[in-house]
Amino acid sequence: MRRFMLLAGMGMGLVAADARAPGARGATALSQAVSGGALSDIDLPLLGGCHPETVRALKEHDPGLDLPDTVAGWNALWWAKFHGCREVIDLVRRS
């Protein structure tokens, strides 16, 4: 699952078999995609970015998928707001 979370943070529109599986500190593939991978790996842009295509793909794969109610979920939403990722924010708020 860690590999998929990294791919989600990089904006790669892949869909995991279990997109709800939690990782470190409660992170999920969706929280990684929403944060744009901020502060999650040295190979990614350090502060993340906007990846609406990945968030959309995850939500289409599992329409009931929500950000986890964990520090990882809260931080992901903060990073999306920091980057001005309006489309990403709208996608996760619809659920």
DODREN-589084 format. One line per field, with one value per residue (C-alpha): residue number from 1; y, z, x. Coordinates in pm, 1 decimal, always signed. Layout:
BEGIN
resi: (NUM;...) $
north: (Y;...) $
up: (Z;...) $
east: (X;...) $
! end
This chain:
BEGIN
resi: (1;2;3;4;5;6;7;8;9;10;11;12;13;14;15;16;17;18;19;20;21;22;23;24;25;26;27;28;29;30;31;32;33;34;35;36;37;38;39;40;41;42;43;44;45;46;47;48;49;50;51;52;53;54;55;56;57;58;59;60;61;62;63;64;65;66;67;68;69;70;71;72;73;74;75;76;77;78;79;80;81;82;83;84;85;86;87;88;89;90;91;92;93;94;95) $
north: (+0.0;+239.4;+231.5;+323.2;+611.0;+746.9;+719.0;+896.5;+1175.4;+1211.5;+1259.2;+926.7;+823.6;+464.2;+296.1;+51.9;-261.3;-124.5;+254.5;+262.9;+81.4;+304.5;+375.9;+571.9;+813.0;+724.6;+827.3;+678.9;+693.3;+970.1;+1179.4;+1144.6;+1254.4;+1547.1;+1669.7;+1625.3;+1422.6;+1711.9;+1620.5;+1249.7;+1155.3;+1307.6;+1214.1;+1423.5;+1800.5;+1878.8;+2083.1;+1875.6;+2012.5;+1972.7;+1634.6;+1653.9;+1370.5;+1128.4;+1239.5;+1203.2;+852.9;+739.9;+883.8;+720.7;+387.7;+414.6;+688.7;+649.9;+716.3;+1009.4;+1170.8;+991.4;+1170.6;+1162.6;+1403.5;+1280.1;+1371.6;+1713.5;+1788.4;+1680.1;+1928.4;+2202.0;+2139.9;+2143.9;+2481.8;+2606.6;+2525.3;+2669.0;+2330.6;+2433.4;+2135.6;+1887.7;+2052.7;+2045.2;+1674.7;+1573.5;+1803.5;+1656.7;+1330.7) $
up: (+0.0;+70.4;-297.3;-403.0;-156.1;-307.4;-656.2;-539.6;-392.2;-724.1;-906.9;-1086.6;-1151.2;-1038.6;-833.2;-559.2;-474.8;-121.8;-131.3;+231.6;+379.2;+637.4;+634.7;+862.9;+1097.7;+943.5;+587.9;+301.9;-74.1;-76.4;+189.5;-5.8;-327.9;-159.7;-0.5;-328.5;-141.7;+80.0;+317.1;+242.6;+41.6;-76.7;-439.0;-448.5;-455.2;-89.3;-44.7;-273.2;-533.5;-683.7;-823.2;-902.4;-1156.3;-893.2;-634.7;-895.0;-993.2;-629.9;-569.0;-886.5;-783.0;-437.1;-418.5;-39.9;+13.1;+247.3;+401.2;+723.8;+1046.1;+1146.5;+1153.9;+803.9;+675.5;+841.5;+712.5;+360.0;+352.8;+490.5;+212.7;-53.2;+79.5;+98.0;-272.0;-372.1;-503.5;-530.4;-749.3;-505.0;-209.5;-390.7;-473.5;-111.0;+32.6;-188.1;+2.1) $
east: (+0.0;+288.3;+386.2;+33.1;+21.5;+341.6;+193.8;-122.1;+87.9;+267.9;-61.3;-55.8;-413.7;-389.7;-658.3;-562.3;-755.2;-799.8;-791.6;-912.8;-612.8;-443.7;-74.2;+154.7;-24.8;-361.6;-271.7;-470.8;-431.2;-694.9;-518.8;-192.9;-362.3;-539.9;-216.3;-32.3;+227.7;+336.6;+618.8;+575.5;+882.6;+1206.7;+1132.0;+815.2;+789.3;+851.9;+535.1;+313.8;+75.9;-271.1;-375.2;-748.2;-731.9;-603.2;-859.7;-1135.0;-1014.8;-1013.1;-1360.9;-1496.7;-1346.3;-1505.0;-1773.9;-1802.3;-1432.0;-1368.6;-1065.8;-981.8;-1068.0;-701.7;-411.6;-323.4;-670.1;-670.1;-320.3;-415.8;-702.0;-473.6;-218.0;-490.0;-606.8;-246.4;-200.6;-537.5;-654.1;-1020.8;-1115.8;-957.6;-1131.8;-1466.9;-1421.7;-1363.7;-1630.8;-1905.0;-1891.2) $
! end
